[in-house]
Amino acid sequence: MSTEMFERGKRIRGEVVGRDVVGKSLEAADDFTRPIQELVTEYCWGALWGRTELDRRSRSILNIGMLAVLNKPDELAGHIRGAIANGLTKVEIRECLLQVAVYAGMPAGLSATRIAQKVLAEFDD
């Protein structure tokens, strides 16, 4: 697939989550997984993240909250890494998760905080 929207999505996705991560995901795609990789790249990253009405920091904040509430640890970890790439600080990430805990429940907030702590430790090393 090589549409303008896909290429935009590939670029944005690489800038947020890392070009190596995106490259590995796309290269590892087979006949079964290629369509989902193309869909996420074109629509999530190209069509949505490519919009200018919200900046990347705001989109990262939204994704942290939603993924924490939905209990999606792998995606949450990736988007915490992306949030750092988008300029969020550890304190801002912590504040997002405190808000999750109050509005969505302590179990979601605690679980997400543990995930964030592991991811943020990667950046301390």
Secondary structure, 3 states (H helix, E strand, C coil): CCCHHHHHHHHHHHHHHCHHHHHHHHHHCCCCCHHHHHHHHHHHHHHHCCCCCCCHHHHHHHHHHHHHHCCCHHHHHHHHHHHHHCCCCHHHHHHHHHHHHHHHCHHHHHHHHHHHHHHHHHHHC
